[in-house]
Amino acid sequence: METAVFESSDDFSQKYYTERHKNLIAPSTLDPKLNRVIARTKGTRVWDESRKEYIDFNASVGTSGVGHCHPKMLEMLRKQLEIIDFIEPTGFNHRIRELKVAGKEYEISLVALAKTLLPLMFPDTSLSLLRMIPEVTGAQAVNAAVKLFLKANPGKYHFLGFRNAFDGRHGFSLDFTNSKPIQKQDYPSSGIVVHYLPFPDSYENLEEAKSELSNIPLKNVSAFLGEYLQGEGGFKWPVVAYMDEFLGFLRDLGIRIAIDEIQSGLGRTGKWFAWQHGTVTPDVVIAGKALGGGAVPMSAVGYNRELFNFKDTEVLETGWHSGTFPGYITAVAGGIMFLDIMKEEKVLENVILRSAELYDVLRHHSGEPDSLTDYCKRTGFGFMQGLVFRQHDSKPYPEWRNTVLKNLREAEPVGILTLPAGNDKTNPTIRFEPCLIAPESEMEYLDDTLTKVLYKK
Ligand SMILES: Cc1ncc(COP(=O)(O)O)c(C=O)c1O
């Protein structure tokens, strides 16, 4: 196991800090039950203030793709910041022509990022048909995608989404989100109307989605926007053939398609984007989280210009959509380095191998509903898999899920840090979403640790 290098000996305890946090910071974000004060991150590991070591088994909610503090990422960001710190990107283009990192030269510009990212989002589409909108967070990118559709179809305010979706917590993105009631508490609709359809992970859901579509006035519908693999909703992977049928059905009805790949994209399912497991090419792909290399916030919307009959350059006038930070140079540098590390270190190949191991580990600890004992069941795909906790009669068992989360965190010699997903009333889940570079030994360690702590209730 790696050992942490601490440069200072901080002596204020986690408890003391957590108390102060409560007195100064609004409680809306941090779950005190899960709270740990993180003092150091490196590779797939993090350390808390008491110097306890953990494996980051949720990759900071899918953000830390190539691991924490990757040396090339750090070198890139340091060098870029020494040349240009920040120039607002609405009034000026910026470019660093040749930045040398680990002996290799990089062009740092939005153009260089788009040239790499767009063909990964749409591998079968000519680059000349594609455009990128840079954004900062996932929710902002979803909002930008919705604005694109509103611009492409003026006056059409209805959209289709999935039940149990999570697409963000701001503006239009929150209209699509419906995985937990708390997310929308006291929030009025932003003005668009979202119709939520069942997620096609079963034949019944597929058929229900098709039948519900027949009750929606489609002439008012602008587009469908949804996740290919539901994250917050409980790490749900569709039946790919049913998702194909669902998206194909939308296509036949003339409905545009946007896939929210903020969590599932950029290698997490063993392909660059999860939709590439199927056959229906979306009009819009939304990426975020890992795109900033786990170090800077960066998101992006890729779209096919056909949405606008190739007149997007006339329709999307300057100033229509912009901001202080979208496409700022440090985020661009992070994105360029992240994609380069993914390719150079053959990270997709690691995800394919390791996620088969993760599958075996979680299957090993899965039970069936007809047993007399409480059981959990494997869910998800690739490096977005989980365990759903149930009582012997199949009722959801969130209390057991919470105990296991705590047991994993407190495991020795190394804790396992992860998060809940799903809804306590239907599918209380623990997510296992490792850094994309996670080694085989961490899958084995998870297996041993689950053997020790899973039934310690
Ligand atoms: C699928 C999906 N969409 C959108 C978002 C929102 O991203 P952000 O938190 O960066 O706004 C998330 C975040 O978890 C997500 O998982």
The ligand as a Gaussian input file, in Angstrom:
#p B3LYP/6-31G(d) Opt

LIG

0 1
 C      -25.487000      12.530000     -14.810000
 C      -25.221000      13.846000     -14.155000
 N      -25.647000      14.971000     -14.755000
 C      -25.422000      16.180000     -14.223000
 C      -24.745000      16.317000     -13.036000
 C      -24.510000      17.687000     -12.455000
 O      -23.164000      18.001000     -12.500000
 P      -22.594000      19.162000     -11.547000
 O      -22.705000      18.667000     -10.154000
 O      -21.169000      19.339000     -12.002000
 O      -23.435000      20.365000     -11.787000
 C      -24.290000      15.177000     -12.368000
 C      -23.594000      15.291000     -11.075000
 O      -23.498000      14.378000     -10.278000
 C      -24.530000      13.914000     -12.940000
 O      -24.119000      12.783000     -12.353000

